[in-house]
Structure formats: structure tokens, C-alpha cells
Amino acid sequence: CMDLEVSPPANYITSITLCADLLKEACDNKNFLDIHTAQILTQILPVLVNGPPEDSTEDSYVHYYLSPIL
């Protein structure tokens, strides 16, 4: 995950690919903390890369950004 800071994904496809690679590596190593982190990152990172949706009201902010964490 530290590579994200050095080389962040530029679009939706690269962010999903990166998350899938991280999740596969975590599963292969049977590292449960990394599995949970990668699973949450899979839901959050594409949203952060793409930016907020057009209808950025308070409810949609909570739905898109906080819902996967909770």
C-alpha cells in the first residue's frame, strides 16, 4: 500500500486493477489485516480518484465516502 503514495492511480481502471492486485496478494499471504484493508480500499479508492459525484449533497457524500468504511 505504500506504493500508492509514490505512484497513485490516474483513473478508474488503474485504481481497480491496483486494488485487485493488493487484494490478491493479501489473500495469497493469508494476511487478514491486509485483506480487510484492500477490500475497503477497493470500494473507496475509485471514488477518490474519480472525485465526488455530480449530485454532491450531504447524503451522497456520506454514501460514497463513509459508507464503505462503516
Secondary structure as GFF3:
##gff-version 3
##sequence-region A 1 70
A	DSSP	alpha_helix	3	6	.	.	.	ID=ss1
A	DSSP	alpha_helix	12	29	.	.	.	ID=ss2
A	DSSP	alpha_helix	32	50	.	.	.	ID=ss3
A	DSSP	alpha_helix	58	61	.	.	.	ID=ss4
A	DSSP	pi_helix	62	66	.	.	.	ID=ss5
###
